[in-house]
Amino acid sequence: MSYTAEIFGVIALITNFIAYRQPTADRYRIVSAVALGALSIHFFMLDAIAGGIVTGIAVLRNFIALRWQGAIVLWSFVAIHVVFLFIEWQFPITALHFSDGFHIEFSDQPSHWSIWIAYASSIIFTVGSIKLNDPSLIRRWFILAELLGLAYAIIVGSVSGTVFNIVNLSSIILKLLQDRRPQRL
């Protein structure tokens, strides 16, 4: 286990817990982008390349969705996901290294099927982040994406990612239940 990678995972966990508690969609997008950036670093450090790519795309998506949310933006991000999925499926990346310059290691083995889970989860998040502006609706939409993210984190052996998704699911459910209670004066 990489302790440095797990530190980034814990930062992502705490920040994303805060994100799901935000009262507006735009505040959610900003705080979530910070969490996703930390999670992207976490996955890259674990050589879980698909997780690193999709969370990296999500950072960009959240900031763009602050200003633009139309069909062109949505379909552009879906296309970006499909392109990266195709590239990673055809040319499996096993590691990225930054220690002595940037270089990529490719595998002669096929990509693990789990990348499909990572990209499916990310596409669900993309649709929700760009098309939805009601925080409650965003939370409900993201339950499936978080479940897929949980499956991916377990498969790639990400302790922080697993806890991240469990906490996010719990936070979403608690907030949805809290919102359903009648307001008291």
Disulfide bonds with the S-S distance in Angstrom:
none
